[in-house]
Amino acid sequence: MSLIPEGDPVASRRLSEAELVASVSPDAPDSDVDSVIVDPRRAGAATLEFARSVALGLSDTPPWLHSRFLYDDIGSRLFEEICEQPEYYLTRTEAGILEQCASRIREATGPVTLIELGSGNSGKTDYLLAAYAATEPSVRYVPIDVSAGILNQAKDAISVRHPTVTVTGVADTYERAFPLFKEFSPAMVLFLGSSIGNFDQRESDVFWQGVSDALSPRDFVLLGVDLVKEESLFNAAYNDAAGVTAQFTKNLFARINRELGAGIDLDAVEHVAHYNSEWQRVEIYARFLSRQDVYLEPLDRTIVVPKRTMVMTEISRKYDLEKMKEYLRCYDFAVREVFTDKKRWFGLLLLQRLPQMPRKSADQR
Ligand SMILES: C[S@@+](CC[C@H](N)C(=O)[O-])C[C@H]1O[C@@H](n2cnc3c(N)ncnc32)[C@H](O)[C@@H]1O
């Protein structure tokens, strides 16, 4: 089932990037306690993976870069700053819902391990950690994020605020951490901040199939989604007056220079963001004001990006609650509760993985 019109020209190519990532990546790391796990086997592979992804994206038509590379240590710090901008309503609104509903969520799930995908600074998660720590002698929290720096920062802050919470951070991608879900069952997987909106339709389908397969029956998911609303709010949120989102986009190219030796003139990179109402998504691009010859050192390859090229760096899809609920049912999730703010700008869905129905054999059909 699709939430948006079919035919996204970038979607199929972005999926081939996921296949490429799988081809150069070793298995998920083993778990540990009170720590942030960074798999040392991935250090070299990560740079090569980044270079290959940039080469694939920049030489494609239309060109794109994968949004997860926006988050190195500098990008993660800039994202924290974006969350504090007056125009960026998402974080404040979702935090307000969590503050109101954390105890209710704890009652609904009972004691579970909290696993968070793309946890960032875990700021909003604090409401949940407090609610679970108030009712259990010990709580296990497993934040998973590609940015090791932000994971360490979050772990230190949590151990001061919640001494009974054991933090096992995993510095890796969402999908490489899926095999951990069964180890930590009973669990609730948190996917907040409308990070799901960064996936196009095909990536979303693959993601939910993976989460559904990886979870044990009766485990929970808490999903944060930004809802469709007045267009001007989106255009303001992704073009903040202080220019922090513009710096965030630019940092992706600075990172390509730092890690891949590319030599891109950063003054030639301009942030462009606008809401596409047909596709119900904010689209973020880097517009090239002059031709750039992008050299990728690990591949010894140069990609020419002509003047006026628009490179898509991120999408942020906006959702209709009813359609989203129907979509999630296709992946064997029951929607247990829905929480929203008074303006219905943002939604939090508490989902539960249903037991798999026995498949009918051909002669029973
Ligand atoms: C939009 S931010 C949301 C952060 C936080 N959950 C919040 O709600 O404020 C996305 C986070 O996911 C991480 N991230 C992005 N893509 C990822 C991926 N493919 N695998 C793991 N983490 C990812 C980023 O480093 C970043 O911290």
PDBQT file of the ligand as one rigid body, heavy atoms in Angstrom, charges set to zero:
ROOT
HETATM    1  C1  LIG A 401      15.912  13.614  12.557  1.00  0.00    +0.000 C 
HETATM    2  S1  LIG A 401      17.131  13.139  13.709  1.00  0.00    +0.000 S 
HETATM    3  C2  LIG A 401      16.080  12.664  15.071  1.00  0.00    +0.000 C 
HETATM    4  C3  LIG A 401      16.796  12.582  16.395  1.00  0.00    +0.000 C 
HETATM    5  C4  LIG A 401      15.876  12.250  17.568  1.00  0.00    +0.000 C 
HETATM    6  N1  LIG A 401      15.264  10.937  17.417  1.00  0.00    +0.000 N 
HETATM    7  C5  LIG A 401      14.802  13.299  17.690  1.00  0.00    +0.000 C 
HETATM    8  O1  LIG A 401      13.637  12.939  17.568  1.00  0.00    +0.000 OA
HETATM    9  O2  LIG A 401      15.142  14.448  17.942  1.00  0.00    +0.000 OA
HETATM   10  C6  LIG A 401      17.642  11.572  13.048  1.00  0.00    +0.000 C 
HETATM   11  C7  LIG A 401      18.660  10.811  13.902  1.00  0.00    +0.000 C 
HETATM   12  O3  LIG A 401      18.825   9.514  13.322  1.00  0.00    +0.000 OA
HETATM   13  C8  LIG A 401      20.198   9.250  13.041  1.00  0.00    +0.000 C 
HETATM   14  N2  LIG A 401      20.179   8.526  11.771  1.00  0.00    +0.000 N 
HETATM   15  C9  LIG A 401      19.861   8.997  10.539  1.00  0.00    +0.000 A 
HETATM   16  N3  LIG A 401      19.857   8.005   9.641  1.00  0.00    +0.000 NA
HETATM   17  C10 LIG A 401      20.194   6.874  10.324  1.00  0.00    +0.000 A 
HETATM   18  C11 LIG A 401      20.349   5.499   9.950  1.00  0.00    +0.000 A 
HETATM   19  N4  LIG A 401      20.150   5.100   8.687  1.00  0.00    +0.000 N 
HETATM   20  N5  LIG A 401      20.673   4.607  10.910  1.00  0.00    +0.000 NA
HETATM   21  C12 LIG A 401      20.878   5.013  12.208  1.00  0.00    +0.000 A 
HETATM   22  N6  LIG A 401      20.750   6.296  12.618  1.00  0.00    +0.000 NA
HETATM   23  C13 LIG A 401      20.400   7.207  11.685  1.00  0.00    +0.000 A 
HETATM   24  C14 LIG A 401      20.879  10.579  12.983  1.00  0.00    +0.000 C 
HETATM   25  O4  LIG A 401      22.238  10.504  13.382  1.00  0.00    +0.000 OA
HETATM   26  C15 LIG A 401      20.032  11.435  13.941  1.00  0.00    +0.000 C 
HETATM   27  O5  LIG A 401      20.526  11.394  15.249  1.00  0.00    +0.000 OA
ENDROOT
TORSDOF 0
